[in-house]
């Protein structure tokens, strides 16, 4: 809202001007002034994958007897890498991502998925530093990427993929 007032300029001429009311912003926090959503109490590292299941998800147990499901997703590196100086272009590589789920309700669903299913996966990403006391050639002596399952969507099953291929050939 603007308020119209009359003021006199230094020349003695009367002018009408609009004055914007002053808003006290001292009670606003910086994140509220610039963000459309409230601040989160944590940061987030998330990885989104679209690929194929390498094998059926497996039920495993931790050292503390807590059950979890482990599964692997293969993704191809696209676009292909640039050509070498001699003009030869290397083939696309495949990257394997190992994901774990500690959610019991998700675990039952994950175990119904079959190898070769094309999936969309969202996972929380954590980079773990190596154990300084471990041998550098062992897994615990190397930096590890830990992917904790958050969501999964099946884009196609191997049966659907084979059926589509067969219908294209007819």
N, C-alpha and C positions, 0 to 999 in steps of 0.2 A: 504494500500500500504506500502511496505517495501522498504527501501533504502539500498543498499549494499555499505559499505565503507571499507576502509583498515585501520587497526589500528595496532599499535605495542604493543605487550605484554611486561611485565617487563623483560622477558628473552631475548628480542631483536628479537624474532621471529615475522615475519609478518603474520597476520591473517586477513581473510575476515570475517566480521560479518554483520548481518542484524540489522538495527536500525529501530525501530518503530517510526514513526513521532509522535510528541507530539500533543495531541488534547486538546484544551482549553475547559474545561467544566464549567467554572465559570458562563456562561450564562444559563446553564441548571438548572431547578428547580429539587428538590429531587424527586417529584412525576413523572416527565417526565423521569428521569433516570432509574426508576425501574418499571414503569407501561407501559403496552402496549396501554392503553387508556387514554384519558385526565381525569383529576380529576373532580369529580362532586361537585357542590356547596352545596350539601345536603347529608345527610345520609338517609338510607332507611331501613325500617322494613317491610317485606312482608311475608304474610302467603299464602301457597298453600294448597287448600283443594280438595279432591275428595270424594264426598258423594252424598246424595240424598236430593232434595228439600223437606222440611217438609210440605209446603203448597204453594199455588200460591203466587207469589210476590205481595205485596200490595203497592198502591200509598198512600203516606202520606204527611202531610204538617208540616213544622216547625212553631215555634212561630212567625217567621217573614214572614210567608206565602210563603215559598220556598218549592216547591214540591220535593219529593225524593221517591225512591222505597226501601222498606225493604223486605228482604227475609231471610230464615233460611236454613242452610244446616246441615244435620246430618252426622256425621262420626263415624265409630266404632273404638274403641281402639284396635289396632292390633300391635304386637302380644299380646296374652292374658297375664295378669299379672302372675308372677311366683306363684307357689303353696305356700299356707300358711305352717307354721311349721308342722301342722298336716296332710299335704299332699293334702288338698282340694284346687283345682284351681277355682278361681272365674270366672264367665262368663265375656265375653267382654262387656264393657260398651259402651254407646252411648254418644257422646258429641255434643251439639247443638251450632252452630255458627250463630250469627245474623249479617247480613251484610247490609249496606246501600249504595245506589247509588244516587249521586246528578247530574249525567250526563243525560240531557234530551233525547239525542238520544239513550243511553243505556236503559233508563227507558222504552221506548216503546217496545223494544225487550224483556226486562226482564218480562214484564207483559204478554207476550205470552207463557211463560214457565208454565208447569203444575206440580202439586204435584207428587212426586215420580221420577222425571227426575234425572238421574245420571249425575252430572256436575263436571267439573274441574273449580275451581275458584281461581283467584289470587286477593288478597286484601291487601291494605296497613294496617298495624297493628299499633295501638296507645294505649298505656296504660295510662289511665287518673287517677290521684290521687283523693281521696275523697274530697268532700267539707268539710272543717273543721267546718263549722257552721251547717251542716246537721246532722240529726239523724243517728246514725251508723247502724240502722236497715233498713233505706231507701236506694234505689239504689244510690242516689247522695251522700250518706254518706259512700259508699264502693268503692273500687278500681274497675274500669271498663275497659274492653277491647273494643276498638272501631275499627271496621273493615270497611274500606271504599272500595267499589267495584272498581276493576280495569279492569279485564277481566273475561269472563265466556265462557266455551265451553260445549255444551251438548254432553255427551258421549252416552247416550241412553235415550229414552223416555219411560214412563211406558208402552205404547202400544208395542213398540219394545221388551221390556223385557218380557211381557206376551206372545207375539208371539213366542219368542225364547223358552220359557218354554214349550209352547204347542207343538212346533215342536219336542222338545226333548222327549216328552212323547209318540209321535205317533210311 
